[in-house]
Amino acid sequence: MDKDTRLNEWFVPKFGPTGFRVFVGLLFLPYTGMCISFALIGSLLAPQIAWDRAAAIVVIYALGLGVSAHAADSIGSKKIKPWGSYFRKDQLVLLMSVSLAAAYALGAYYIIFHTPSLLVIAIMEGFFLFAYNFEIFDGLFHNNFWFAFSWGALPLLAGFVIQTNSVALVPVVAAVAAGAVSYAEIKMSRPYKDLKRSGHGGPQVQALEMGLKVTSIGTIVCALALLVFRIAFGWAY
């Protein structure tokens, strides 16, 4: 099964029952961590931080994109199913629906009572979740650019908007940078997964894997460093 799916990738545990390994792999934890980190960085760029909102945007993206979008990807893949057929379609639909509903319920609370501008990003992210993963409109939005926009730039802006109900130059510039990092990640990820699935090894696979590790883990470390800095020094631009 490992050769025919993504179970041989670096972020999948090499131990435990197959179901456990598939579920952990399904979450794409390093890449989900990137997306969550962008949202957190956006919140941390706000002049004043409401920590409940920072936590909320992390949870929203963990559920909405980390869980729901990856379940949708497993359902909507038109070529090779990334995790085989271990989970039935109805199970994946339930996982996608419940996690997405929870994410939007939490988001709705903040949209209604605190930051109505977040609604714009919520609508856009919902659109891209389905347009990208189910390749609707003949796959028009299933490409590297829209991945980078919806998984990098928008989460960072969402983090700032949930704090301020507005946008500013600094988070916009940071969102462009987040999009560029996400674009680099997906450019490496596509050939890497194809090579791993085909059983190839060698320097090319090792270089791509190292690039993916540096990109994903580096992004998470940057977010945590900024978090510590804001807590310790209360910096604001």
C-alpha positions in Angstrom: 0.0 0.0 0.0 2.9 2.4 0.8 4.1 2.4 -2.8 0.6 3.2 -4.3 -0.2 6.0 -1.8 1.6 8.8 0.1 2.3 6.6 3.1 6.0 6.6 2.3 6.3 10.4 2.6 8.4 11.9 5.4 5.5 13.4 7.4 3.7 10.1 7.8 4.5 8.0 10.9 6.4 4.8 10.3 4.7 3.1 13.2 1.2 2.2 14.3 -1.8 0.7 12.5 -2.5 1.6 8.9 -5.6 3.5 9.9 -3.6 5.7 12.2 -0.9 6.3 9.7 -3.4 7.2 7.0 -5.3 9.6 9.2 -2.1 11.4 10.3 -1.0 11.5 6.7 -4.3 12.9 5.6 -3.8 15.9 7.8 -0.5 16.8 6.1 0.7 18.2 9.4 3.8 20.1 8.3 1.8 21.9 5.5 -1.2 22.4 7.7 1.2 23.9 10.2 2.4 26.3 7.5 -1.2 27.5 6.9 -1.9 27.9 10.6 1.4 29.7 11.0 0.5 32.2 8.4 -2.9 32.9 10.1 -1.1 33.3 13.5 1.5 35.6 12.0 -1.3 37.8 10.6 -2.8 38.1 14.1 0.6 38.8 15.6 1.1 41.7 13.1 -1.8 43.6 14.6 -0.9 46.6 16.8 -3.0 45.2 19.7 -3.7 41.5 20.0 -6.8 39.9 21.3 -5.6 36.5 22.2 -8.9 34.8 22.0 -9.1 35.9 18.3 -5.6 34.7 17.6 -6.5 31.3 19.0 -9.8 31.3 17.1 -8.2 31.9 13.7 -5.7 29.1 14.4 -8.6 26.7 15.2 -10.6 27.9 12.2 -7.8 27.1 9.8 -6.8 23.9 11.5 -10.4 22.6 11.0 -11.3 24.3 7.8 -8.2 23.8 5.7 -6.1 21.4 7.8 -8.9 18.8 8.1 -11.8 19.7 5.8 -9.8 20.7 2.8 -7.6 17.6 3.0 -10.6 15.3 3.3 -12.0 17.1 0.3 -8.8 16.5 -1.6 -9.1 12.8 -1.0 -12.7 12.8 -2.2 -12.1 15.0 -5.2 -8.8 13.7 -6.6 -9.5 12.8 -10.2 -6.3 10.9 -10.8 -4.7 8.9 -8.0 -6.3 8.9 -4.5 -3.5 10.2 -2.2 -4.5 7.7 0.6 -5.9 4.9 -1.4 -9.3 3.7 -0.4 -8.7 3.1 3.3 -11.4 5.6 4.3 -14.7 5.3 2.5 -16.2 8.2 0.7 -19.0 8.6 3.2 -16.5 8.8 6.0 -14.5 11.4 4.3 -17.6 13.4 3.5 -18.6 13.3 7.2 -15.1 14.4 8.3 -15.1 17.2 5.8 -18.6 18.4 6.7 -18.2 18.3 10.4 -14.8 20.0 10.5 -16.0 22.7 8.0 -19.2 23.3 9.9 -17.3 23.8 13.1 -14.8 26.2 11.5 -17.6 28.3 10.0 -19.5 28.3 13.3 -16.6 29.7 15.1 -15.9 32.1 12.4 -19.5 33.2 12.3 -19.3 34.2 16.0 -16.5 36.6 15.3 -18.0 37.9 12.1 -21.3 38.7 13.8 -20.0 40.2 17.0 -16.6 41.5 16.3 -15.1 41.6 12.8 -17.7 41.6 10.0 -14.9 42.1 7.4 -13.8 38.6 8.0 -16.9 37.5 6.1 -15.2 38.4 2.8 -12.3 36.0 3.5 -14.6 33.3 4.8 -16.5 33.3 1.5 -13.3 33.3 -0.6 -11.8 30.4 1.4 -15.0 28.4 1.2 -15.0 28.9 -2.6 -11.4 27.9 -3.0 -11.9 24.8 -0.8 -14.4 23.4 -3.2 -13.0 24.9 -6.5 -9.5 23.7 -5.8 -10.0 20.3 -4.3 -12.9 19.2 -6.5 -11.4 20.8 -9.6 -14.6 22.6 -10.6 -14.7 25.0 -13.6 -12.6 22.4 -15.4 -9.8 22.8 -12.9 -9.4 26.5 -13.5 -8.5 27.1 -9.9 -6.5 23.9 -9.3 -3.1 25.3 -9.9 0.0 26.6 -8.0 -1.1 30.3 -8.0 -4.5 29.8 -6.5 -3.0 27.3 -4.0 -0.5 29.9 -2.9 -3.2 32.6 -2.7 -5.8 30.6 -0.7 -3.3 28.7 1.5 -0.7 31.4 2.1 -1.9 34.9 1.4 -5.5 34.7 2.6 -4.8 33.0 5.9 -2.3 35.7 6.8 -4.8 38.4 5.9 -7.5 36.6 7.9 -5.3 36.6 11.0 -4.9 40.4 10.8 -8.6 41.0 9.9 -9.9 39.0 12.8 -7.9 41.3 15.1 -8.5 44.7 13.5 -11.5 44.3 11.1 -9.3 46.1 8.5 -6.2 45.7 6.3 -3.0 47.6 6.3 0.2 47.8 4.3 2.3 45.6 6.6 0.0 42.6 6.5 -0.6 43.0 2.8 3.2 42.8 2.2 3.5 39.9 4.6 0.6 38.1 2.7 2.5 38.5 -0.5 5.5 36.9 1.2 3.3 34.1 2.6 1.9 33.5 -0.9 5.5 33.2 -2.3 6.5 30.7 0.4 3.4 28.6 -0.3 4.1 28.8 -4.0 7.6 27.5 -3.4 6.2 24.7 -1.3 3.7 23.4 -3.8 6.3 23.7 -6.7 8.5 21.3 -4.7 5.6 19.1 -3.5 4.2 18.1 -6.8 7.3 16.5 -8.3 8.3 15.1 -4.9 5.0 13.2 -4.4 5.2 11.8 -8.0 8.8 10.6 -7.5 7.9 9.1 -4.1 4.9 7.3 -5.5 6.9 5.8 -8.3 9.5 4.5 -5.9 12.3 6.7 -7.1 15.0 7.8 -4.6 18.3 9.5 -5.1 19.6 13.1 -4.9 16.6 14.7 -6.5 14.1 13.3 -4.1 16.4 14.0 -1.1 16.8 17.6 -2.3 13.1 18.1 -2.7 12.4 16.5 0.7 14.9 18.8 2.4 13.4 21.8 0.7 9.9 20.8 1.9 11.2 20.3 5.5 13.0 23.6 5.6 10.0 25.5 4.1 7.4 24.0 6.3 9.3 23.7 9.6 10.9 27.1 9.0 7.6 28.8 8.6 6.3 27.2 11.8 9.4 28.3 13.7 9.1 31.8 12.4 5.5 32.0 13.7 6.5 30.6 17.1 9.4 33.1 17.3 7.1 36.0 16.5 4.6 34.7 19.1 7.3 34.6 21.8 8.6 38.0 20.8 5.1 39.6 21.0 4.4 38.0 24.4 7.8 39.0 25.8 8.1 42.5 24.4 4.7 43.6 23.3 6.1 45.0 20.1 3.8 46.7 17.7 4.6 48.6 14.5 
